[in-house]
Amino acid sequence: MTSKQRAHLRALASNLDTIFQIGKGGISEEMRRQIENALEARELIKLRVLDNAEYSPREAAEEIADAISAEVVTVIGTKFVLYRPSSKEKNRKIDLSAIR
């Protein structure tokens, strides 16, 4: 992913609501499945790490991204954004091919 593509995704994510919170329970297999389903439907999601979590936001972002083959777009404070294009061509909402 190029820096321009990442900047475009950051701009899109600025208006997104946080849809997942990672707390003291950590990152369970069920949470990974829910995040995968959300990425399949939305392609771009924002998550938050609570103060009582055992992960830093960067650690959580990288662990989840590695587990579900997603890209970490940005980590700012306690929030981070993940991107993964939909596996079904007809469901794709974000086109990064035009941005170089």
Order of alpha helices (4+ residues) and beta strands (2+ residues): alpha-beta-alpha-beta-alpha-beta-beta
